[in-house]
């Protein structure tokens, strides 16, 4: 059986999505509970030369995935899976915009607080309650976001199957 470039691109895009989901699940289950445990002191995970900073990884991973997705859309343009692929991509991009508008700025803010806490030593009590609320909201919404990404990647499976069945 010989696969077309469109089929290969679609499978690669789907596999990259699942790989990213694995990283998101790892981060959500392993790292997030540590840095959200007792803010701002638990932000120590972000501090220092060996602190956790996943920004470079996520920029690279999302860029690679979205470039592969655009290539798949272009190559699948004349196939019947185009509409489904475009719909899933649009929904994916909506979640990405949410990530860039809310999640990324918040975690960057938390990382900056980690450095401030290291310098100042404490956080005023009135700010601590607000910080706990923000961290709790971020953690809860992150669960929804990761679930949305997983659902969208699962939605690519029948699209791939239809593409491969032709």
Residue frames as a rotation matrix with the C-alpha (Angstrom) as fourth column:
UNK 1
0.584 0.812 0.000 0.00
0.812 -0.584 0.000 0.00
0.000 0.000 -1.000 0.00
UNK 2
-0.558 -0.729 0.397 1.37
0.738 -0.655 -0.165 3.41
0.380 0.200 0.903 -0.98
UNK 3
0.208 0.595 -0.776 0.41
0.853 -0.499 -0.154 6.41
-0.479 -0.629 -0.612 1.12
UNK 4
0.433 0.010 0.901 -0.07
0.620 -0.729 -0.290 9.88
0.654 0.684 -0.322 -0.30
UNK 5
-0.685 -0.687 0.243 1.71
0.362 -0.610 -0.705 12.95
0.632 -0.396 0.666 1.05
UNK 6
-0.165 0.724 0.670 -1.65
-0.622 -0.603 0.499 14.15
0.765 -0.335 0.550 2.41
UNK 7
0.752 0.459 -0.473 -2.19
-0.002 0.719 0.695 10.93
0.660 -0.522 0.541 4.36
UNK 8
-0.004 -0.852 -0.523 1.35
0.822 0.296 -0.488 10.98
0.570 -0.432 0.699 5.75
UNK 9
-0.707 -0.252 0.661 1.03
-0.021 -0.926 -0.376 14.64
0.706 -0.280 0.650 6.77
UNK 10
0.228 0.894 0.386 -2.30
-0.611 -0.178 0.771 13.98
0.758 -0.412 0.505 8.49
UNK 11
0.703 -0.040 -0.710 -0.91
0.417 0.831 0.367 10.99
0.575 -0.555 0.601 10.41
UNK 12
-0.396 -0.913 -0.094 2.18
0.692 -0.230 -0.684 12.98
0.603 -0.336 0.723 11.46
UNK 13
-0.474 0.304 0.827 -0.01
-0.409 -0.907 0.100 15.85
0.780 -0.291 0.554 12.65
UNK 14
0.635 0.771 -0.052 -2.16
-0.367 0.360 0.858 13.46
0.680 -0.525 0.511 14.67
UNK 15
0.442 -0.548 -0.710 0.87
0.719 0.689 -0.085 11.73
0.536 -0.474 0.699 16.19
UNK 16
-0.640 -0.666 0.382 2.43
0.339 -0.692 -0.637 15.08
0.689 -0.279 0.669 17.11
UNK 17
-0.014 0.732 0.681 -0.85
-0.609 -0.546 0.575 16.07
0.793 -0.407 0.453 18.79
UNK 18
0.836 0.326 -0.442 -0.81
0.078 0.726 0.683 12.89
0.543 -0.605 0.582 20.87
UNK 19
-0.074 -0.934 -0.350 2.84
0.810 0.149 -0.567 13.47
0.581 -0.326 0.746 21.80
UNK 20
-0.635 -0.097 0.767 1.95
-0.174 -0.949 -0.264 17.00
0.753 -0.301 0.585 22.96
UNK 21
0.468 0.860 0.205 -0.98
-0.491 0.061 0.869 15.61
0.734 -0.508 0.451 24.92
UNK 22
0.526 -0.359 -0.771 1.41
0.634 0.770 0.073 13.26
0.567 -0.528 0.632 26.69
UNK 23
-0.608 -0.784 0.121 3.59
0.548 -0.525 -0.651 16.21
0.574 -0.330 0.749 27.66
UNK 24
-0.335 0.572 0.748 0.53
-0.524 -0.773 0.357 18.18
0.783 -0.273 0.559 28.80
UNK 25
0.715 0.603 -0.354 -0.72
-0.090 0.582 0.808 15.27
0.693 -0.546 0.471 30.88
UNK 26
0.067 -0.789 -0.611 2.73
0.845 0.371 -0.385 14.83
0.531 -0.490 0.691 32.44
UNK 27
-0.751 -0.373 0.544 2.95
0.131 -0.893 -0.431 18.53
0.647 -0.253 0.719 33.24
UNK 28
0.001 0.872 0.489 -0.60
-0.606 -0.388 0.695 18.60
0.796 -0.297 0.528 34.63
UNK 29
0.809 0.392 -0.437 -0.19
0.018 0.728 0.686 15.49
0.587 -0.563 0.582 36.78
UNK 30
0.298 -0.794 -0.530 3.44
0.906 0.411 -0.105 15.88
0.301 -0.449 0.841 37.90
UNK 31
-0.669 -0.702 0.243 4.53
0.615 -0.707 -0.349 19.53
0.417 -0.083 0.905 37.81
UNK 32
-0.216 0.648 0.730 1.32
-0.147 -0.761 0.632 21.51
0.965 0.030 0.260 38.36
UNK 33
0.727 0.525 -0.443 0.51
0.344 0.280 0.896 19.87
0.594 -0.804 0.023 41.73
UNK 34
0.004 -0.816 -0.579 3.98
0.998 0.042 -0.052 20.85
0.066 -0.577 0.814 42.98
UNK 35
-0.841 -0.442 0.313 3.97
0.441 -0.894 -0.077 24.51
0.314 0.073 0.947 42.02
UNK 36
-0.182 0.849 0.496 0.31
-0.256 -0.528 0.810 25.02
0.949 0.021 0.314 43.01
UNK 37
-0.095 0.150 -0.984 0.63
0.696 0.717 0.042 23.27
0.712 -0.680 -0.173 46.40
UNK 38
0.400 0.157 -0.903 1.34
0.856 -0.416 0.307 26.33
-0.328 -0.896 -0.300 48.56
UNK 39
0.092 -0.384 0.919 1.80
0.707 -0.625 -0.332 29.54
0.701 0.680 0.214 46.60
UNK 40
0.804 -0.438 -0.402 3.96
-0.565 -0.351 -0.747 31.58
0.186 0.827 -0.530 46.61
UNK 41
0.153 -0.820 0.552 6.43
-0.775 0.248 0.582 29.30
-0.613 -0.517 -0.597 48.42
UNK 42
0.323 0.018 0.946 5.74
0.293 0.949 -0.118 26.37
-0.900 0.316 0.302 46.09
UNK 43
0.992 -0.021 -0.124 6.80
-0.121 -0.426 -0.897 28.65
-0.034 0.905 -0.425 43.21
UNK 44
0.269 -0.951 0.154 10.34
-0.595 -0.038 0.802 27.70
-0.757 -0.307 -0.576 44.26
UNK 45
0.290 -0.079 0.954 10.07
0.525 0.846 -0.090 25.12
-0.800 0.527 0.287 41.47
UNK 46
0.858 0.122 0.500 10.44
0.500 -0.427 -0.754 28.05
0.121 0.896 -0.427 39.04
UNK 47
0.899 -0.435 -0.051 13.42
-0.379 -0.831 0.406 29.72
-0.219 -0.346 -0.912 40.77
UNK 48
0.260 -0.944 0.203 17.10
-0.337 0.108 0.935 29.73
-0.905 -0.312 -0.290 40.16
UNK 49
-0.340 -0.528 -0.778 19.29
-0.898 -0.065 0.436 28.51
-0.281 0.847 -0.452 37.34
UNK 50
-0.992 -0.011 -0.125 17.74
-0.047 0.957 0.285 25.03
0.116 0.288 -0.950 37.52
UNK 51
-0.458 0.889 0.002 14.15
-0.311 -0.159 -0.937 26.18
-0.832 -0.430 0.349 37.90
UNK 52
-0.327 0.455 0.828 11.46
0.774 0.632 -0.042 24.73
-0.543 0.627 -0.559 35.67
UNK 53
-0.169 0.312 -0.935 10.75
-0.485 -0.852 -0.197 26.87
-0.858 0.421 0.296 32.61
UNK 54
-0.233 0.163 0.959 8.89
0.541 0.841 -0.012 25.01
-0.808 0.516 -0.284 29.90
UNK 55
0.408 0.452 -0.793 8.35
-0.268 -0.771 -0.578 28.05
-0.873 0.449 -0.193 27.66
UNK 56
-0.369 -0.635 -0.679 10.96
-0.852 -0.061 0.520 27.02
-0.372 0.770 -0.519 25.06
UNK 57
-0.896 0.070 0.438 9.63
0.136 0.983 0.123 23.47
-0.422 0.170 -0.890 24.91
UNK 58
-0.029 0.993 0.111 6.00
0.550 0.109 -0.828 24.57
-0.834 0.037 -0.550 24.44
UNK 59
0.278 0.065 -0.958 6.85
-0.582 -0.783 -0.222 27.21
-0.765 0.619 -0.179 21.85
UNK 60
-0.692 -0.614 -0.379 8.80
-0.685 0.393 0.613 24.63
-0.228 0.684 -0.693 19.82
UNK 61
-0.809 0.388 0.442 6.20
0.331 0.921 -0.204 21.85
-0.486 -0.019 -0.874 20.27
UNK 62
0.210 0.957 -0.198 3.21
0.325 -0.260 -0.910 24.00
-0.922 0.126 -0.365 19.33
UNK 63
0.101 -0.233 -0.967 5.04
-0.756 -0.650 0.078 25.62
-0.647 0.723 -0.242 16.43
UNK 64
-0.879 -0.470 -0.073 6.10
-0.420 0.696 0.582 22.27
-0.223 0.543 -0.810 14.99
UNK 65
-0.574 0.731 0.369 2.61
0.548 0.678 -0.490 20.83
-0.609 -0.079 -0.789 15.45
UNK 66
0.336 0.791 -0.512 0.80
0.106 -0.572 -0.814 23.79
-0.936 0.219 -0.276 13.94
UNK 67
-0.246 -0.473 -0.846 3.16
-0.854 -0.306 0.420 23.95
-0.457 0.826 -0.328 10.96
UNK 68
-0.978 -0.100 0.182 2.56
-0.024 0.924 0.382 20.24
-0.206 0.370 -0.906 10.36
UNK 69
-0.225 0.971 0.074 -1.18
0.535 0.187 -0.824 20.85
-0.814 -0.146 -0.562 10.67
UNK 70
0.275 0.275 -0.921 -1.12
-0.486 -0.787 -0.380 23.65
-0.830 0.552 -0.083 8.10
UNK 71
-0.687 -0.563 -0.459 0.87
-0.698 0.335 0.632 21.40
-0.202 0.755 -0.624 5.75
UNK 72
-0.822 0.437 0.366 -1.73
0.396 0.899 -0.186 18.65
-0.410 -0.008 -0.912 6.27
UNK 73
0.150 0.912 -0.382 -4.57
0.188 -0.405 -0.895 21.08
-0.971 0.062 -0.232 5.52
UNK 74
-0.011 -0.231 -0.973 -2.87
-0.831 -0.539 0.137 22.23
-0.556 0.810 -0.186 2.32
UNK 75
-0.877 -0.424 -0.225 -2.17
-0.477 0.719 0.506 18.67
-0.053 0.551 -0.833 1.20
UNK 76
-0.718 0.672 0.183 -5.69
0.570 0.718 -0.398 17.48
-0.399 -0.182 -0.899 2.13
UNK 77
-0.687 0.436 -0.581 -7.39
-0.376 -0.898 -0.229 20.46
-0.622 0.061 0.781 0.51
UNK 78
-0.430 0.516 -0.741 -8.99
-0.850 0.046 0.525 18.45
0.305 0.855 0.419 -2.28
UNK 79
-0.835 0.104 -0.540 -9.95
0.187 0.977 -0.101 15.52
0.517 -0.185 -0.836 -0.06
UNK 80
0.130 0.991 0.013 -13.31
0.202 -0.039 0.979 14.95
0.971 -0.125 -0.205 1.62
UNK 81
0.204 -0.101 -0.974 -11.67
0.960 0.216 0.178 15.28
0.192 -0.971 0.141 5.05
UNK 82
-0.576 -0.525 0.627 -10.89
0.485 -0.837 -0.255 18.97
0.659 0.157 0.736 4.47
UNK 83
0.128 0.709 0.693 -13.98
-0.263 -0.649 0.713 20.34
0.956 -0.274 0.104 6.25
UNK 84
0.884 0.178 -0.432 -13.49
0.313 0.460 0.831 18.17
0.347 -0.870 0.351 9.33
UNK 85
0.012 -0.976 -0.216 -9.79
0.977 0.057 -0.203 19.03
0.211 -0.208 0.955 9.41
UNK 86
-0.502 -0.144 0.853 -10.53
0.207 -0.977 -0.043 22.75
0.840 0.155 0.520 9.16
UNK 87
0.538 0.780 0.321 -13.16
-0.211 -0.244 0.947 22.57
0.816 -0.577 0.033 11.90
UNK 88
0.752 -0.315 -0.579 -10.85
0.648 0.514 0.563 20.73
0.120 -0.798 0.590 14.30
UNK 89
-0.335 -0.918 0.213 -8.02
0.863 -0.390 -0.320 23.14
0.377 0.077 0.923 13.48
UNK 90
-0.171 0.351 0.921 -10.27
-0.077 -0.936 0.342 26.16
0.982 -0.013 0.187 14.15
UNK 91
0.865 0.502 -0.029 -11.31
-0.044 0.133 0.990 24.70
0.501 -0.855 0.137 17.52
UNK 92
0.367 -0.835 -0.409 -7.67
0.924 0.379 0.057 23.92
0.108 -0.399 0.911 18.30
UNK 93
-0.485 -0.584 0.651 -6.70
0.551 -0.782 -0.291 27.50
0.679 0.218 0.701 17.48
UNK 94
0.382 0.677 0.629 -9.46
-0.214 -0.597 0.773 28.80
0.899 -0.430 -0.083 19.77
UNK 95
0.921 -0.109 -0.374 -7.93
0.383 0.420 0.822 26.83
0.067 -0.901 0.429 22.64
UNK 96
-0.055 -0.994 0.093 -4.46
0.977 -0.073 -0.202 28.10
0.208 0.080 0.975 21.63
UNK 97
-0.187 0.056 0.981 -5.71
0.112 -0.991 0.078 31.70
0.976 0.124 0.179 21.70
UNK 98
0.847 0.509 0.151 -7.13
-0.139 -0.061 0.988 31.02
0.513 -0.858 0.019 25.18
UNK 99
0.572 -0.723 -0.388 -3.71
0.820 0.496 0.285 29.63
-0.014 -0.481 0.877 26.15
UNK 100
-0.366 -0.789 0.494 -1.89
0.799 -0.538 -0.268 32.69
0.477 0.296 0.827 24.84
UNK 101
-0.035 0.446 0.894 -4.40
-0.086 -0.893 0.442 35.15
0.996 -0.061 0.069 26.32
UNK 102
0.729 0.440 0.525 -4.75
-0.540 -0.103 0.835 33.61
0.421 -0.892 0.163 29.79
UNK 103
0.955 -0.261 -0.143 -2.53
0.298 0.813 0.500 30.64
-0.014 -0.520 0.854 30.67
UNK 104
0.192 -0.953 0.234 0.81
0.814 0.022 -0.580 31.87
0.548 0.302 0.780 29.37
UNK 105
-0.052 -0.245 0.968 0.61
-0.193 -0.949 -0.251 35.36
0.980 -0.200 0.002 30.94
UNK 106
0.796 0.405 0.450 -0.54
-0.508 0.041 0.861 33.90
0.330 -0.913 0.238 34.27
UNK 107
0.835 -0.518 -0.184 2.24
0.549 0.777 0.308 31.34
-0.016 -0.358 0.934 34.52
UNK 108
-0.037 -0.843 0.537 4.79
0.593 -0.451 -0.667 33.99
0.804 0.293 0.517 33.52
UNK 109
0.264 0.231 0.937 3.37
-0.511 -0.790 0.339 36.16
0.818 -0.568 -0.090 36.30
UNK 110
0.991 0.106 0.087 3.74
-0.132 0.559 0.818 33.27
0.038 -0.822 0.568 38.76
UNK 111
0.458 -0.889 -0.022 7.33
0.829 0.436 -0.349 32.75
0.320 0.142 0.937 37.64
UNK 112
-0.131 -0.471 0.872 8.09
0.092 -0.882 -0.462 36.43
0.987 0.019 0.159 38.23
UNK 113
0.650 0.433 0.624 6.50
-0.579 -0.249 0.776 36.16
0.492 -0.866 0.089 41.67
UNK 114
0.853 -0.391 -0.346 8.83
0.489 0.831 0.266 33.27
0.184 -0.396 0.900 42.45
UNK 115
-0.140 -0.947 0.291 11.79
0.715 -0.300 -0.632 35.58
0.685 0.120 0.719 41.97
UNK 116
-0.037 0.203 0.978 10.11
-0.370 -0.912 0.175 38.37
0.928 -0.356 0.109 43.97
UNK 117
0.917 0.392 0.072 9.38
-0.230 0.373 0.899 36.00
0.325 -0.841 0.433 46.86
UNK 118
0.472 -0.823 -0.314 12.98
0.816 0.543 -0.196 34.85
0.332 -0.164 0.929 46.84
UNK 119
-0.401 -0.634 0.661 14.10
0.374 -0.772 -0.514 38.49
0.836 0.041 0.547 47.11
UNK 120
-0.110 0.461 0.881 11.46
-0.625 -0.721 0.300 39.75
0.773 -0.517 0.367 49.57
UNK 121
-0.943 -0.330 0.050 11.03
-0.257 0.625 -0.737 36.53
0.212 -0.708 -0.674 51.52
UNK 122
-0.615 0.788 0.026 7.25
0.489 0.408 -0.771 36.75
-0.618 -0.462 -0.636 52.03
UNK 123
-0.637 0.565 0.525 4.00
0.359 -0.384 0.850 37.80
0.682 0.730 0.042 50.41
UNK 124
-0.829 0.387 0.404 1.65
-0.558 -0.611 -0.562 40.14
0.029 -0.691 0.722 52.29
UNK 125
-0.751 0.551 0.363 -1.39
0.229 0.733 -0.640 38.28
-0.619 -0.398 -0.677 53.71
UNK 126
0.158 0.883 -0.442 -3.90
-0.285 -0.388 -0.877 40.31
-0.945 0.264 0.190 51.67
UNK 127
0.018 -0.224 -0.974 -2.10
-0.998 -0.056 -0.005 39.35
-0.054 0.973 -0.224 48.47
UNK 128
-0.880 -0.401 0.254 -1.72
-0.412 0.911 0.008 35.70
-0.235 -0.098 -0.967 49.50
UNK 129
-0.221 0.889 0.401 -5.48
0.096 0.429 -0.898 35.07
-0.971 -0.160 -0.180 49.37
UNK 130
0.571 0.384 -0.726 -5.75
-0.608 -0.396 -0.688 36.58
-0.551 0.834 0.008 45.90
UNK 131
-0.335 -0.794 -0.508 -2.74
-0.942 0.288 0.172 34.58
0.010 0.536 -0.844 44.75
UNK 132
-0.797 0.103 0.595 -4.27
-0.095 0.952 -0.292 31.32
-0.596 -0.289 -0.749 45.99
UNK 133
0.284 0.959 -0.015 -7.49
-0.057 0.001 -0.998 32.17
-0.957 0.284 0.055 44.14
UNK 134
0.398 -0.200 -0.895 -5.58
-0.884 -0.343 -0.317 32.86
-0.244 0.918 -0.313 40.92
UNK 135
-0.685 -0.724 -0.083 -3.52
-0.726 0.668 0.164 29.67
-0.063 0.172 -0.983 41.18
UNK 136
-0.528 0.578 0.622 -6.61
0.060 0.756 -0.652 27.57
-0.847 -0.307 -0.434 41.95
UNK 137
0.546 0.732 -0.406 -8.45
-0.330 -0.258 -0.908 29.07
-0.770 0.630 0.101 38.97
UNK 138
0.014 -0.637 -0.770 -5.45
-0.999 -0.044 0.018 28.48
-0.045 0.769 -0.637 36.69
UNK 139
-0.851 -0.378 0.366 -5.20
-0.411 0.911 -0.016 24.85
-0.328 -0.164 -0.931 37.83
UNK 140
-0.143 0.892 0.429 -8.93
0.118 0.446 -0.887 24.21
-0.983 -0.077 -0.169 37.33
UNK 141
0.655 0.392 -0.646 -9.07
-0.513 -0.397 -0.761 25.86
-0.555 0.830 -0.059 33.91
UNK 142
-0.345 -0.850 -0.398 -5.89
-0.926 0.240 0.290 24.04
-0.151 0.469 -0.870 32.88
UNK 143
-0.641 0.197 0.742 -7.73
0.003 0.967 -0.255 20.76
-0.768 -0.161 -0.620 33.43
UNK 144
0.488 0.873 -0.001 -10.43
0.094 -0.053 -0.994 21.94
-0.868 0.485 -0.108 31.02
UNK 145
0.429 -0.408 -0.806 -7.85
-0.846 -0.495 -0.199 23.11
-0.318 0.767 -0.557 28.51
UNK 146
-0.684 -0.718 0.128 -5.93
-0.646 0.679 0.350 19.83
-0.338 0.156 -0.928 28.53
UNK 147
-0.293 0.686 0.666 -9.21
0.256 0.728 -0.636 17.93
-0.921 -0.016 -0.389 28.21
UNK 148
0.673 0.540 -0.505 -10.14
-0.280 -0.446 -0.850 20.09
-0.684 0.714 -0.149 25.20
UNK 149
-0.046 -0.774 -0.632 -6.79
-0.985 -0.068 0.156 19.39
-0.164 0.630 -0.759 23.52
UNK 150
-0.791 -0.214 0.573 -7.19
-0.222 0.973 0.057 15.66
-0.570 -0.082 -0.818 24.13
UNK 151
0.155 0.937 0.312 -10.74
0.226 0.274 -0.935 15.70
-0.962 0.215 -0.169 22.73
UNK 152
0.621 0.050 -0.782 -9.55
-0.642 -0.540 -0.544 17.54
-0.450 0.840 -0.304 19.62
UNK 153
-0.476 -0.839 -0.263 -6.72
-0.862 0.385 0.330 15.11
-0.176 0.384 -0.906 19.04
UNK 154
-0.595 0.360 0.719 -9.14
0.119 0.924 -0.364 12.20
-0.795 -0.131 -0.592 19.44
UNK 155
0.498 0.826 -0.264 -11.38
-0.107 -0.244 -0.964 13.88
-0.860 0.509 -0.033 16.85
UNK 156
0.044 -0.571 -0.820 -8.50
-0.960 -0.251 0.123 13.60
-0.276 0.782 -0.559 14.38
UNK 157
-0.629 -0.336 0.701 -8.57
-0.260 0.941 0.217 9.79
-0.732 -0.046 -0.679 14.54
UNK 158
0.225 0.741 0.632 -11.71
0.478 0.482 -0.735 9.31
-0.849 0.467 -0.246 12.42
UNK 159
0.752 -0.045 -0.658 -10.42
-0.497 -0.693 -0.522 11.98
-0.433 0.719 -0.543 10.01
UNK 160
-0.332 -0.938 -0.102 -7.19
-0.857 0.254 0.449 10.00
-0.395 0.237 -0.888 9.61
UNK 161
-0.464 0.197 0.863 -9.11
0.109 0.980 -0.165 6.76
-0.879 0.018 -0.477 9.24
UNK 162
0.669 0.742 0.043 -11.29
0.179 -0.106 -0.978 8.25
-0.721 0.662 -0.204 6.47
UNK 163
0.486 -0.572 -0.660 -8.20
-0.826 -0.549 -0.132 9.58
-0.286 0.609 -0.739 4.74
UNK 164
-0.562 -0.783 0.268 -6.42
-0.682 0.622 0.385 6.23
-0.467 0.033 -0.883 4.95
UNK 165
-0.142 0.605 0.784 -9.48
0.142 0.796 -0.589 4.28
-0.980 0.027 -0.199 3.78
UNK 166
0.630 0.481 -0.610 -9.59
-0.457 -0.405 -0.792 5.89
-0.628 0.778 -0.035 0.36
